[in-house]
């Protein structure tokens, strides 16, 4: 019988000390976000997006993101394809900013002439035209 009591004391000790510590270790830390975020939204409108996003889900995604950004944050919206276009200037997020973002999201499409990779593939590479990548800022020869 004394063995039984000893075993029960050991189990009680483990339940009170070890298990709560193990449970606390498994809890995720509390996520703390900054009060004001700075967001740059960049959307691909190159010709390749006709295949990659045929339903043009980029438009509702931008509208959803505009609604989810906290007021007081700063954000801007740009598109790129053949050129870079600023649709919504980088400003403080207000109801007016959201309205402009919703309106300008209708301009997101896949009208850029062709995929960027196709334009780059036509770039003539000769013995005198080469790009050297290194860690220095003057890496173009």
Steps between C-alpha positions, in 0.01 A plus 500: 500500500780753566615450140155597379509822705847583372388444143194722553718776650734485200207517258345791692835682498536451123146619434560817700845592374602341172175489303403867541851601391477277192158644413633856528793416272260390226301824499581732211634843590255785469513666160544876527454710186620851444239771545572641155619296205667612178373288209603512133265301276660399170285314245623319187302593185741350249371285216588179688225578750243409232602139569597531867187687609239450226213600732684819599473430874754775557219759490295361792824419686606866484152614611507257794848611601397866481211431737719305742776759536473679834411868488802714565736262323667608179462315171530538126402295194712447189468272198780377279516334162677677220512812723438585864180692569401662828128439546467630857762733649681398816299680767334451834220242483165678544152435369584723204817295429294180513244645257774590253657153538162333434443718193852455360494122551280483188809599299679177600505270199744315276535746214878534507629397159682181597659326795811663637696177444417511128632855467819410685558197280529730197775704666815443290783358705838539335858480613488867593158480666519302818378545853717397789331455835710564806464656842632836386263773376702541177432151371395583143775469237 
